[in-house]
Amino acid sequence: MELHEYARCDAVGLRELIVAGEVTAAEVEAVARQALELANETVNGLALPLFEQALDYSADGPLAGVPFLIKDIGPVAKGVPFFCGSRSIPGPLAQNDTHLMARARAAGLATLGLTTAPEMAISFATESLKYGITRNPWDLERGVGGSSGGAAALVAAGAVPVAHATDGAGSVRIPAACCGLVGLKPSRGRTPAGPNTGEAGFGMSYEFALTRTVRDAAHLLDAFQGHHAGDKYTAPPPRRRYADELGRDTGRLRVAVTTSAWSGVAVDAEVVEATVRVGRLLDELGHDVTEASPAVDWDEAMRGLRAQLAALAVPYLTAPRPPDPNKLEAVSRLVLAEARELGALKLMAGLDAQNRVSRSVGAFFTEYDLLVTPTLGQLPAPHGTLQYNDPGHTVTSWLQGLFEYGPFTALFNVSSEPAISLPLGQSASGLPIGVQFVAPYGREDLLFRLAAQLELAAPWKDRVPTNFVGTRSLTP
């Protein structure tokens, strides 16, 4: 298999070639390693050198032999070190697989490495002191988003077709928007959080993957979704396989479109126009499209997210060897200090705010089948725009800056609905623009039907970044 052939294949395509006997899983892995090494020289998306051998996986799984990467926000895979993007964490070995990782192995995904993330995954820029800058293959001077930035850079560069990602405030969808990818945040409880936690971030953090195609996202969710014994809660079971939703009729949908951020911050004109164009396309496809938005109290949403920060801080504060403050970046120190001082009453007030936001957004989806927004409020930011290690920050000022850049995604972490970013726009300078689609709770099936419809109506498969391994044009 040639490098250019490999890079143009999605996960389902690679598996079909393996099943047909046109290529072996070993040959795919060999080319993937070449692609990863080549891409990483340019984008810096790997947290460690590639594993000497792929992690054990089922040769009978539906995606057996497809290359895969896991994010450095562990513990994820038994025996693999994790650092959470921090110089203060010395790389302890995970003692067990997460339930999602066990499902990745059962699906046959061949895990080859660990991807970069910002420290504690609390940034929309993947530019940690530990790993340095992860670069966008569309423009090496621009960021990849965060916190699943290393995964996004390597998938976009064609090094792997799919990679593990997590989303606490937009950390799947924002890297997808920055890098021209498909990024799904599932419904709360759709993918398992265990066994090390009952609900990640009080149910506001979600785990899934980044892909280049809609069908890969659907097949992955089929492999990852579902209740696991002991889960605190689970999403309603799907009506059928998500892969079988592709190509099914959506019916005439009641679609709301908004380009106004709930926080009131300004949104880039090219981002607005890309979203408006998608609204017009949906109208042409026969849907009922209106300008409308959920009633959102942004301060309440922020109070809910502050509760999530406290939950994210707990493993660091209760670890046998807590992080060395001198090796932490500035905002991490602030978040841990705030969590340490947070009283039960303030925490409960944050969770109460989360409940009120969830009720309000849920009510909106009794009137509409779909909400369309920008994914990011701006084009992918130049490196250094978000300064996580700035000692002048407070937790409040950091969050304000974060959500001036990405004001549209975090609401649905708080409120639980599934949301997907699709690479439907492109700026005059050639940068990707993501458009976000949000469905009622539990309706990933509807998102997949619509996403497949849009992938046909406004295809993006022939748009690849300048630094794409399939064109052999990467520039170290």
C-alpha positions as CSV (number, residue, x, y, z in Angstrom):
1,M,0.0,0.0,0.0
2,E,1.3,3.4,-1.0
3,L,1.3,6.3,1.4
4,H,-1.0,8.4,-0.8
5,E,-3.5,5.5,-1.0
6,Y,-3.4,5.0,2.8
7,A,-3.9,8.7,3.6
8,R,-7.0,9.0,1.4
9,C,-8.8,6.0,3.0
10,D,-11.1,6.4,6.0
11,A,-11.4,3.7,8.6
12,V,-14.2,1.9,6.9
13,G,-12.3,2.0,3.6
14,L,-9.2,0.5,5.2
15,R,-11.1,-2.3,6.8
16,E,-12.9,-3.1,3.5
17,L,-9.4,-3.4,1.8
18,I,-8.2,-5.7,4.6
19,V,-11.3,-7.9,4.4
20,A,-11.0,-8.1,0.6
21,G,-7.4,-9.3,1.0
22,E,-6.1,-6.4,-1.0
23,V,-3.8,-5.4,1.9
24,T,-3.0,-7.0,5.2
25,A,-3.4,-5.4,8.6
26,A,0.4,-5.6,9.0
27,E,0.9,-3.7,5.8
28,V,-1.6,-1.0,6.9
29,E,0.2,-0.6,10.2
30,A,3.6,-0.3,8.5
31,V,2.3,2.6,6.3
32,A,0.5,4.2,9.2
33,R,3.8,4.3,11.2
34,Q,5.5,5.9,8.2
35,A,2.6,8.5,7.9
36,L,2.7,9.2,11.7
37,E,6.4,9.8,11.7
38,L,6.2,12.1,8.7
39,A,3.2,14.0,9.9
40,N,4.6,14.4,13.5
41,E,7.7,16.1,12.2
42,T,5.5,18.9,11.1
43,V,2.5,19.1,13.4
44,N,4.0,17.7,16.7
45,G,0.9,15.7,17.6
46,L,2.5,12.7,19.4
47,A,3.1,12.9,23.1
48,L,5.5,10.0,23.0
49,P,7.4,8.0,20.3
50,L,5.1,5.4,18.7
51,F,4.5,2.2,20.7
52,E,6.9,-0.5,19.6
53,Q,3.9,-2.7,19.0
54,A,0.2,-1.9,18.5
55,L,-1.8,-2.5,21.7
56,D,-3.5,-5.8,21.7
57,Y,-6.8,-5.9,19.7
58,S,-9.3,-8.3,18.4
59,A,-8.6,-9.6,14.9
60,D,-12.3,-10.3,14.5
61,G,-13.6,-6.8,15.3
62,P,-15.5,-4.7,12.8
63,L,-12.6,-2.3,12.4
64,A,-9.8,-4.8,12.9
65,G,-6.4,-3.5,11.8
66,V,-7.5,0.2,11.5
67,P,-4.8,2.5,13.0
68,F,-5.9,4.5,16.1
69,L,-4.4,6.8,18.7
70,I,-5.3,7.6,22.3
71,K,-5.3,11.0,24.0
72,D,-2.9,11.9,26.8
73,I,-5.7,12.6,29.3
74,G,-5.4,9.1,31.0
75,P,-5.4,6.7,32.5
76,V,-6.8,5.2,29.3
77,A,-5.0,1.9,28.3
78,K,-3.5,-0.6,30.8
79,G,0.3,-0.4,30.9
80,V,0.4,2.9,28.9
81,P,1.9,6.0,30.8
82,F,-0.1,9.1,31.0
83,F,0.9,12.7,31.7
84,C,-2.3,14.8,31.2
85,G,-0.2,17.3,29.3
86,S,1.7,18.2,32.4
87,R,5.4,18.3,33.5
88,S,4.2,17.6,37.0
89,I,2.9,14.1,36.3
90,P,5.8,11.7,35.9
91,G,4.0,9.2,33.6
92,P,2.5,6.5,35.9
93,L,1.3,3.4,34.0
94,A,-2.5,3.0,33.8
95,Q,-3.6,0.1,35.9
96,N,-6.6,-0.8,33.7
97,D,-8.3,0.0,30.5
98,T,-11.2,2.4,30.6
99,H,-14.4,0.7,29.4
100,L,-14.2,2.8,26.2
101,M,-10.7,1.6,25.6
102,A,-11.8,-2.0,26.0
103,R,-14.4,-1.5,23.4
104,A,-11.8,0.1,21.1
105,R,-9.7,-3.1,21.4
106,A,-12.8,-5.3,20.8
107,A,-13.6,-3.3,17.7
108,G,-10.1,-4.2,16.4
109,L,-8.6,-0.7,16.5
110,A,-4.8,-0.9,16.4
111,T,-3.6,1.7,18.9
112,L,-0.2,3.0,17.9
113,G,0.5,6.0,20.1
114,L,-0.5,8.8,22.5
115,T,-1.5,12.3,21.3
116,T,-0.7,15.7,22.8
117,A,-3.2,17.6,25.0
118,P,-2.9,20.9,26.9
119,E,-2.3,20.6,30.7
120,M,-5.3,19.1,32.5
121,A,-7.2,19.5,29.2
122,I,-8.4,23.0,30.2
123,S,-7.7,24.9,27.0
124,F,-8.9,25.4,23.4
125,A,-5.2,25.5,22.4
126,T,-2.8,22.5,22.4
127,E,0.3,24.4,23.4
128,S,1.6,23.0,26.7
129,L,5.0,23.6,28.3
130,K,5.5,19.9,28.3
131,Y,4.9,19.2,24.6
132,G,5.3,22.6,23.0
133,I,3.1,23.8,20.2
134,T,0.9,21.3,18.2
135,R,0.5,22.9,14.7
136,N,-2.4,23.0,12.3
137,P,-1.7,21.1,9.0
138,W,-3.8,23.8,7.2
139,D,-1.6,26.6,8.4
140,L,1.4,25.8,10.6
141,E,1.1,29.3,12.3
142,R,-2.4,28.5,13.5
143,G,-3.7,26.4,16.5
144,V,-5.4,23.1,16.3
145,G,-7.9,23.8,19.1
146,G,-8.1,21.8,22.2
147,S,-8.0,19.8,24.2
148,S,-7.9,17.0,21.7
149,G,-5.5,18.9,19.5
150,G,-2.8,16.2,18.8
151,A,-5.5,13.8,17.7
152,A,-7.0,16.5,15.4
153,A,-3.7,17.5,13.8
154,L,-2.7,13.9,13.0
155,V,-6.1,12.9,11.6
156,A,-6.3,16.0,9.5
157,A,-2.8,15.4,8.2
158,G,-3.8,11.9,7.0
159,A,-1.6,10.0,9.5
160,V,-4.5,8.0,10.9
161,P,-8.2,8.0,9.9
162,V,-9.6,8.1,13.5
163,A,-8.3,9.1,16.9
164,H,-9.6,9.1,20.5
165,A,-10.8,12.4,21.9
166,T,-12.7,13.8,24.9
167,D,-15.0,16.8,25.2
168,G,-15.4,18.8,28.4
169,A,-16.5,22.1,26.9
170,G,-16.0,21.6,23.2
171,S,-12.7,19.6,23.1
172,V,-13.8,17.3,20.3
173,R,-15.8,19.8,18.3
174,I,-13.4,22.7,18.4
175,P,-10.3,20.8,17.2
176,A,-12.6,19.4,14.5
177,A,-13.5,22.9,13.4
178,C,-9.9,24.1,13.4
179,C,-8.7,21.1,11.4
180,G,-11.5,20.4,9.0
181,L,-12.8,17.2,10.6
182,V,-16.0,15.6,11.8
183,G,-16.3,15.9,15.6
184,L,-19.2,14.3,17.5
185,K,-19.9,14.9,21.2
186,P,-22.4,12.1,22.1
187,S,-25.4,12.4,24.5
188,R,-24.7,12.2,28.2
189,G,-24.4,8.5,29.0
190,R,-24.0,7.3,25.4
191,T,-20.4,6.2,25.9
192,P,-19.2,4.7,29.2
193,A,-17.2,6.8,31.6
194,G,-16.0,3.9,33.8
195,P,-14.5,2.2,35.6
196,N,-12.5,4.9,37.3
197,T,-15.3,7.4,37.4
198,G,-19.1,7.2,37.6
199,E,-19.7,10.4,35.6
200,A,-16.8,12.4,34.1
201,G,-17.0,16.1,35.2
202,F,-20.4,15.6,36.8
203,G,-21.7,14.3,33.5
204,M,-20.3,17.3,31.6
205,S,-17.3,15.6,30.0
206,Y,-17.8,13.1,27.2
207,E,-15.5,10.6,25.4
208,F,-15.5,9.7,21.7
209,A,-13.2,10.4,18.7
210,L,-12.3,12.5,15.7
211,T,-12.8,11.4,12.1
212,R,-12.6,12.6,8.6
213,T,-15.9,11.1,7.4
214,V,-19.4,10.8,8.8
215,R,-19.5,7.0,8.2
216,D,-16.4,6.5,10.4
217,A,-18.1,8.4,13.2
218,A,-21.2,6.3,12.9
219,H,-19.3,3.0,12.9
220,L,-17.2,4.1,15.8
221,L,-20.2,5.0,17.9
222,D,-21.7,1.6,17.1
223,A,-18.5,0.1,18.6
224,F,-18.2,2.4,21.6
225,Q,-21.8,3.1,22.7
226,G,-24.0,1.4,25.3
227,H,-24.5,0.7,28.9
228,H,-21.8,-1.0,31.0
229,A,-22.6,-2.8,34.2
230,G,-22.3,-0.3,37.1
231,D,-22.7,2.8,35.0
232,K,-24.4,5.6,36.9
233,Y,-26.8,6.2,34.0
234,T,-27.0,5.5,30.2
235,A,-28.6,7.2,27.2
236,P,-31.6,5.5,25.6
237,P,-30.5,2.6,23.3
238,P,-30.4,3.4,19.6
239,R,-33.3,2.2,17.4
240,R,-30.8,0.5,15.0
241,R,-27.1,0.6,14.2
242,Y,-25.9,4.2,13.7
243,A,-24.2,3.0,10.5
244,D,-27.6,2.0,9.2
245,E,-28.9,5.6,9.7
246,L,-26.6,6.9,6.9
247,G,-28.7,7.5,3.8
248,R,-32.1,7.2,5.7
249,D,-34.6,10.0,5.2
250,T,-34.5,12.7,7.9
251,G,-38.0,13.8,7.1
252,R,-38.8,17.5,7.1
253,L,-37.0,18.9,10.1
254,R,-37.8,22.0,12.2
255,V,-34.4,23.7,12.1
256,A,-33.3,26.7,14.2
257,V,-30.3,28.7,13.2
258,T,-28.4,31.2,15.4
259,T,-25.1,32.9,14.9
260,S,-25.4,35.0,18.1
261,A,-23.3,33.9,21.0
262,W,-25.2,33.5,24.3
263,S,-22.4,35.4,26.1
264,G,-22.8,38.3,23.7
265,V,-19.3,38.2,22.3
266,A,-18.7,39.1,18.7
267,V,-18.5,36.4,16.1
268,D,-16.2,36.5,13.0
269,A,-18.0,37.6,9.8
270,E,-16.7,34.6,7.8
271,V,-17.8,32.2,10.5
272,V,-21.3,33.8,10.5
273,E,-21.5,33.7,6.7
274,A,-20.5,30.0,6.6
275,T,-23.3,29.2,9.1
276,V,-25.9,31.2,7.3
277,R,-25.0,29.4,4.0
278,V,-25.6,26.1,5.7
279,G,-29.0,27.4,6.9
280,R,-29.9,28.3,3.2
281,L,-28.7,24.8,2.1
282,L,-31.0,23.1,4.6
283,D,-33.9,25.3,3.4
284,E,-33.1,24.1,-0.2
285,L,-33.1,20.5,1.0
286,G,-36.7,21.0,2.1
287,H,-36.3,21.6,5.9
288,D,-38.2,24.3,7.8
289,V,-35.5,26.8,8.8
290,T,-36.0,29.6,11.2
291,E,-33.8,32.0,13.1
292,A,-34.2,30.9,16.8
293,S,-32.2,30.1,19.8
294,P,-32.6,28.5,23.3
295,A,-33.2,30.9,26.1
296,V,-29.8,30.7,27.9
297,D,-28.6,32.3,31.1
298,W,-24.9,32.4,30.3
299,D,-23.9,33.1,33.9
300,E,-25.8,30.0,35.0
301,A,-24.0,27.9,32.3
302,M,-20.6,29.2,33.6
303,R,-21.6,28.2,37.1
304,G,-22.2,24.7,35.9
305,L,-18.9,24.6,34.2
306,R,-17.1,25.8,37.3
307,A,-18.5,22.7,39.0
308,Q,-17.0,20.6,36.3
309,L,-13.6,22.2,36.9
310,A,-13.8,21.1,40.5
311,A,-14.5,17.5,39.4
312,L,-11.6,17.6,37.0
313,A,-9.3,18.8,39.8
314,V,-10.2,16.0,42.3
315,P,-7.9,13.3,40.9
316,Y,-4.9,15.7,41.0
317,L,-5.7,16.8,44.6
318,T,-6.3,13.3,46.0
319,A,-3.4,11.5,44.2
320,P,-0.8,9.8,46.4
321,R,1.7,12.2,45.0
322,P,-0.1,15.5,44.2
323,P,1.4,17.5,41.3
324,D,4.3,19.8,42.1
325,P,2.9,23.3,41.9
326,N,6.3,24.5,40.6
327,K,5.8,22.3,37.5
328,L,2.2,23.3,36.9
329,E,1.2,26.0,34.4
330,A,-0.4,29.1,35.9
331,V,-4.1,28.4,35.2
332,S,-3.7,24.8,36.5
333,R,-2.5,26.1,39.8
334,L,-5.5,28.4,40.0
335,V,-8.0,25.7,39.2
336,L,-6.5,23.4,41.8
337,A,-6.5,26.1,44.4
338,E,-10.1,27.0,43.7
339,A,-11.2,23.4,43.9
340,R,-9.4,23.0,47.2
341,E,-11.2,25.9,48.7
342,L,-14.6,25.2,47.2
343,G,-17.3,24.5,49.8
344,A,-20.1,22.0,49.4
345,L,-22.7,24.8,49.2
346,K,-21.0,26.5,46.3
347,L,-20.5,23.1,44.5
348,M,-24.2,22.3,44.9
349,A,-25.1,25.7,43.6
350,G,-23.1,25.0,40.5
351,L,-24.9,21.7,40.0
352,D,-28.2,23.4,40.6
353,A,-27.3,25.9,37.9
354,Q,-26.5,23.0,35.6
355,N,-30.0,21.6,36.2
356,R,-31.7,24.9,35.3
357,V,-29.7,25.2,32.1
358,S,-30.5,21.6,31.1
359,R,-34.2,22.2,31.6
360,S,-34.2,25.4,29.5
361,V,-32.3,23.9,26.6
362,G,-34.3,20.6,26.8
363,A,-37.5,22.6,26.5
364,F,-36.2,24.3,23.3
365,F,-35.9,20.9,21.7
366,T,-39.5,20.1,22.2
367,E,-40.2,22.8,19.6
368,Y,-37.2,22.2,17.2
369,D,-35.6,19.1,15.8
370,L,-32.2,20.7,15.2
371,L,-30.2,23.7,16.2
372,V,-27.4,25.0,13.9
373,T,-24.7,27.3,15.2
374,P,-21.0,28.0,14.4
375,T,-18.7,25.6,16.2
376,L,-16.1,28.3,16.9
377,G,-16.7,32.0,17.2
378,Q,-13.4,32.8,15.3
379,L,-11.1,31.3,12.7
380,P,-8.4,29.0,14.0
381,A,-6.3,31.3,16.3
382,P,-2.6,32.1,15.8
383,H,-0.3,30.4,18.3
384,G,-0.1,32.2,21.6
385,T,-3.6,33.7,21.4
386,L,-4.6,31.7,24.5
387,Q,-1.9,32.0,27.2
388,Y,-2.6,29.2,29.7
389,N,0.6,29.9,31.6
390,D,-0.1,33.7,32.0
391,P,0.3,34.4,35.8
392,G,-2.0,37.4,35.4
393,H,-5.0,35.2,34.9
394,T,-7.7,34.3,37.4
395,V,-10.0,31.3,36.8
396,T,-12.7,33.8,35.7
397,S,-10.5,35.7,33.3
398,W,-9.3,32.4,31.7
399,L,-12.8,31.1,31.2
400,Q,-13.8,34.5,29.7
401,G,-11.0,34.4,27.2
402,L,-11.7,30.8,26.4
403,F,-15.3,31.4,25.6
404,E,-14.7,34.6,23.7
405,Y,-12.9,32.3,21.2
406,G,-15.3,29.3,21.5
407,P,-18.7,30.5,22.8
408,F,-21.0,27.9,21.2
409,T,-20.0,24.4,22.3
410,A,-19.8,24.4,26.2
411,L,-23.6,24.9,26.6
412,F,-24.3,21.4,25.4
413,N,-21.7,19.9,27.7
414,V,-23.8,21.4,30.5
415,S,-27.2,20.4,29.1
416,S,-26.4,16.9,27.7
417,E,-27.6,17.0,24.0
418,P,-25.5,15.4,21.2
419,A,-23.7,17.8,19.0
420,I,-21.5,17.4,15.9
421,S,-19.2,19.7,14.1
422,L,-19.0,19.3,10.3
423,P,-16.3,21.0,8.1
424,L,-18.8,22.8,5.8
425,G,-17.1,26.1,5.5
426,Q,-13.7,27.6,4.4
427,S,-12.3,31.1,4.9
428,A,-11.0,33.3,2.1
429,S,-7.5,32.3,3.3
430,G,-8.3,28.6,3.1
431,L,-8.8,27.8,6.7
432,P,-11.6,25.3,7.7
433,I,-14.8,26.6,9.3
434,G,-16.9,24.2,11.4
435,V,-20.6,24.3,11.7
436,Q,-22.3,22.7,14.8
437,F,-25.5,20.8,14.7
438,V,-27.3,19.9,18.0
439,A,-30.2,17.4,18.3
440,P,-32.5,16.5,21.2
441,Y,-31.1,14.3,23.9
442,G,-30.5,10.7,22.6
443,R,-30.9,11.6,18.9
444,E,-27.5,10.9,17.5
445,D,-29.4,8.9,14.8
446,L,-30.9,12.2,13.6
447,L,-27.4,13.9,13.5
448,F,-26.0,11.0,11.5
449,R,-28.9,11.1,9.0
450,L,-28.5,14.9,8.5
451,A,-24.7,14.8,8.5
452,A,-24.7,12.1,5.7
453,Q,-27.2,14.3,3.7
454,L,-24.9,17.3,4.0
455,E,-21.7,15.3,3.2
456,L,-23.4,14.5,-0.1
457,A,-24.8,18.0,-0.7
458,A,-21.6,19.9,0.3
459,P,-18.8,17.3,0.2
460,W,-15.5,18.1,1.9
461,K,-13.5,14.9,1.0
462,D,-11.4,16.6,-1.7
463,R,-10.4,19.5,0.6
464,V,-7.1,18.5,2.3
465,P,-4.6,20.6,4.2
466,T,-1.4,21.9,2.7
467,N,0.5,19.6,5.0
468,F,-1.1,16.3,4.2
469,V,0.9,13.1,4.0
470,G,-1.0,11.9,1.0
471,T,0.4,14.6,-1.1
472,R,4.0,14.2,0.3
473,S,4.1,17.9,0.7
474,L,4.8,18.2,4.4
475,T,7.4,20.8,5.3
476,P,9.5,20.1,8.4
